[in-house]
Amino acid sequence: MEHPHGGNNAEPPGLLEVGQGSQIRRIPTNPALRKPDNTFAVDDREKPNSNIYRKASKEAQNSGGIFDVAKAFDRVWHAGLIHKLYTLELPDRLVLIIHNYLNNRNFTFRHENTYSTKRILKAGVPQGSTLSPLLYSAYVNDIPRPSNGVQLALFADDTALYLRGNNYRDTTPRLQRAIDELTRWLRLWRIKVNPEKSAAIRFNYSKHKKKFSVPHNTPTLYIDNASIPWHHNYKYLGVTLDKHLHFRDHVARVSKLTKFYQSRLYGMIGRKSKMSLRNKRTLYLMCIRPVMTYACPVFAHAAPNIIKKLQKIQNKFCRQATDAHWCVKNSVLHGDLELPTINKFMKDASKRFFDMAQNHPNPLIVSAATYEPPPAHHFLRRPRNVLSDPPDALTSEVEKLAEAKACN
C-alpha cells in the first residue's frame, strides 16, 4: 500500500484489504501484535501509587515527558485503522460502515480563482465529527505500555510519560528507553510528533521557584533524534503544570484570561449597564467563572494566597455589577448576589468530583481517587486536602450572613 503522506515505511504486518463490492479479505496477523484492551485511553497497568503525588518526599523526584502529536486526526492511516477495528472484534458490518464513511474522500487546493485537481485522502478522520475522537482512540489503543516502571497517560491526542525516582540519574535513562519504545510504535503506525512543541518536566518539592528547570548536568531526552526541551511549566489538558506543582503559573494564566473576558463584557456587566442584576449574574456564571474554575479539583488545594487572586476577580465583579460603594463589604455583596466564594465553589466541586470518582464503575478511576491525604502539617498537599481545609475568612463571613438571613 502507498504511504498516505509519502515515504517508504514498511507496512505493519497483519492488515486487511478491502476489495471491490465491499469484500474484506483478512491477511494473517503477526502474533507479536497483541490484542488491545477496550479501555482505549487507560493504562491497564497503572497502580494507585503511581501518580505524581503518590508517596512523595523531599528527596523524591518525578520526571515526565509530554508529547505533541502533529496533526493527530489528519494522520490516522485508514488501512491501519480498519485492521485495529478488527482486532478489537467489532462486527464486520460496523467496520464496513466505518470504512465507507472514510473511503473516497477528496480534497482540492484553491489559490485565488484557481483550483487544483482532486486528490484522494488515504489518511485522517473528518474533523468536527463526533465519531472522529473515538476512531482516533481506537487507532492508538495498542500504544505500548512501558515495562520499566514508566507510566503512560493518554487523552485523545495528548500523550504523556512519567516516572518517579530518587534522582535524575535513575529516572532519565528509564524514561528515555520508554520514549524510544514509543517512537518505534509511532513510526510503525505513521504518527508524527513535534519535538519542538513537546516538553520534559522534572517535578520536585520546593517552596520557591528555582531559576533553572533542571540541574546543568541533567541528560537531554530525545524523541526521533530530536531533543526534548526541559520546561519550568507546561500546559497539559488545559491546566498549567509547574515543576513544583504550586499552580501559580496556572492561576496567573487563567486570571489574565478572565480579566480579558471581563473587560469585553464590561458594557453588559459594568456599573453603567442597564441590565438587571439577575442577567449580570447569569453572564458571570456562564462566561467568566468557568474560565477561572476549569479543572478546579486539580488545583483547589493550592496555597490560599494563590487562590485569593481568583477571589479578587470575583469581588471586583460583585462591586461593578451592583455599583456598590467602596465601604460595602464583599461578604454582603456575595450574599445579595447569592454567589458562593471561589473557595467554597472549588471545595464543593472537588467533593462532587471525588464522590463520583469513588463510585465510578472503572476500578482504575476509583483507585486513583481513593487515598489518604497527607496531614494538615505535612509539607506536601494533595487535591483531597481541600476537603478537610477550614473555610477562609470571607467564606465564613458569607455563611454567617446566610444563616442570619435564614433565621430572620
Secondary structure, 3 states (H helix, E strand, C coil): CCCCCCCCCCCCCCCEEECHHHCEEECCCCCCCCCCCCCCCCCCCCCCCCCCCCCCCCCCEEEEEEEEECCHHHHCEHHHHHHHHHHCCCCHHHHHHHHHHHCCCEECCEECCEECCCEECCECCCCCCCCHHHHHHHHCCCCCCCCCCCEEEEECCEEEEEEEECCHHHHHHHHHHHHHHHHHHHHHCCCCEEEEEEEEEEEECCCCCCCCCCCCCCCCEEECCEEECECCEEEECCEEEECCCCCHHHHHHHHHHHHHHHHHCHHHHCCCCCCCHHHHHHHHHHHHHHHHHCCHHHHCCCCHHHHHHHHHHHHHHHHHHHCCCCCCCHHHHHHHHCCCCHHHHHHHHHHHHHHHHHCCCCHHHHHHHCCCCCCCCCCCCCCCHHHHCCCCHHHHHHHHHHHHHHHC
